[in-house]
Amino acid sequence: MKIYITGVGGMVGSHLTDYYYENGYEGQIIGSYFKPTTDINEIKDKAVLVECDVRYYNGVLDIIQTHQPEVIYHLAAQSYPTVSWQRPAETMDTNVNGTIHVFEAVKQVRKNRPDYDPVVVVACSSAEYGASLTPENTPVKEAVALLPLHPYGVSKVSQDLLSYQYWYNDKIRSIRARIFNTTGPRKVNDVLSDFTQRAVQIERGQATKLRVGNIETRRAITDVRDLILALVALSEKGKWGEVYNISGEKAYLIKDLIPVLKKEIGKDFENEVDPTLLRPSDEPIIYGDASRLKKDTGWKQTYDIETTIVDMLNYWRGK
């Protein structure tokens, strides 16, 4: 069975590659990347790697036509809300048109091979819920109104609904995975990756204060390795056309994670607010109800937040 991962150069894509490689899929993993956010050398011997910008259809078609993978994980995206305010058109182009190109490529292959029937797992986002993420409305269920608060969230709603309509109209076996805050080794530009990287600098005497944004928000946080198990379980046991929240079971107040950092590096430090880390609008809580995922696949969260933080600190120490 061949596996194709778009966005293999991101944190999730690289860990998904690790999972399949370690489970006997050597030579059967195809990954495409463009401007990777992780060190692509960490997975270069584990997959057939192809540079491909999903904004351009022909490159996506060539990969799917050549390899005809049985499972496609569509992870490629402009994935930062802050960047989406600066470059909204690029965000929509990458996320929306990139998704269209994956599904249209499957349709094109079917013209010559009508029995081609891959599973397409699309990485959607909790950012789709936006203004619906209120304390009285959480943990949020999949049926809640989608009210995104930034262009990134809007692009993810588009990806989500496109995936549904390709199932409804073309019977392409799509699974929509609404991913809540996920972190772990190799992650960059989220709160815990920034915190752990900075903590290592403080540990080494290269910095004295922790740069922070809004630390009064609550986030359910999932370790990337748990997320990988959820995505694989959905590819095998999910219901076609369905949408699933993938969320941690506890919403942490961000400022409460800072003492864990201090304990692990054995140093005290002060916080320093960085205006560039503040957003025009910020969901007060992001916390999802993952009961549908658990019911249909048997998935459960196994990594606790302390283990995730320690592993991230060790990753940055190694860098």
Helices and strands as residue ranges (DSSP letters): E 3-6, H 11-22, E 29-33, G 40-42, E 48-51, H 57-67, E 71-74, H 81-86, H 88-92, I 93-97, H 98-112, E 119-125, G 126-128, G 135-137, H 151-170, E 173-179, E 182-183, H 191-203, E 209-212, E 218-220, E 222-223, H 224-237, E 243-246, E 251-253, G 254-257, H 258-265, E 270-273, G 275-277, E 285-286, H 291-297, H 305-318
